[in-house]
Amino acid sequence: MMQLNHGIFDEASLSVIALDTVHEIGRLAGRSLDVRRFRPNVVVRSLRPVPFQEDEWVGGVLSFGEGDDAPAIAVTMRDLRCSMLNLDPDSATPAPEVMKAVVRANQNNAGIYGTVTRIGRLAVGQTILLRAATKKAEG
């Protein structure tokens, strides 16, 4: 951990967003959006074209690739967005209609945060599987 007195930082280990979510926010805001505006670590193209489907992933595990040794993250929470969404990543030109669209469409959430549970390499085009979280026995 470290303390910095400047900058803008996210609060979780990994940020994931689906392209369908980005496209829907752009449609609602009336503009084409660059995915960089959302500052994700991972961008997902889903076989099921549903915006804000990431909300359903909370509590589950995303595995990047198949097999028991595939890199994975535990999906910990929805990504509550801040006003950084309003800034164009190239020009910093503000567009408040972007955040307004996220607020109206999904209670100001777009994407998810996750914590790495198994390390490994990610690759473009890699299959991503959503699995239910495994519960550990108490005792």
Secondary structure as GFF3:
##gff-version 3
##sequence-region A 1 139
A	DSSP	beta_strand	14	18	.	.	.	ID=ss1
A	DSSP	alpha_helix	19	29	.	.	.	ID=ss2
A	DSSP	three_ten_helix	35	38	.	.	.	ID=ss3
A	DSSP	beta_strand	42	44	.	.	.	ID=ss4
A	DSSP	three_ten_helix	53	57	.	.	.	ID=ss5
A	DSSP	beta_strand	60	64	.	.	.	ID=ss6
A	DSSP	beta_strand	72	80	.	.	.	ID=ss7
A	DSSP	three_ten_helix	83	86	.	.	.	ID=ss8
A	DSSP	alpha_helix	97	106	.	.	.	ID=ss9
A	DSSP	beta_strand	109	118	.	.	.	ID=ss10
A	DSSP	beta_strand	128	132	.	.	.	ID=ss11
###
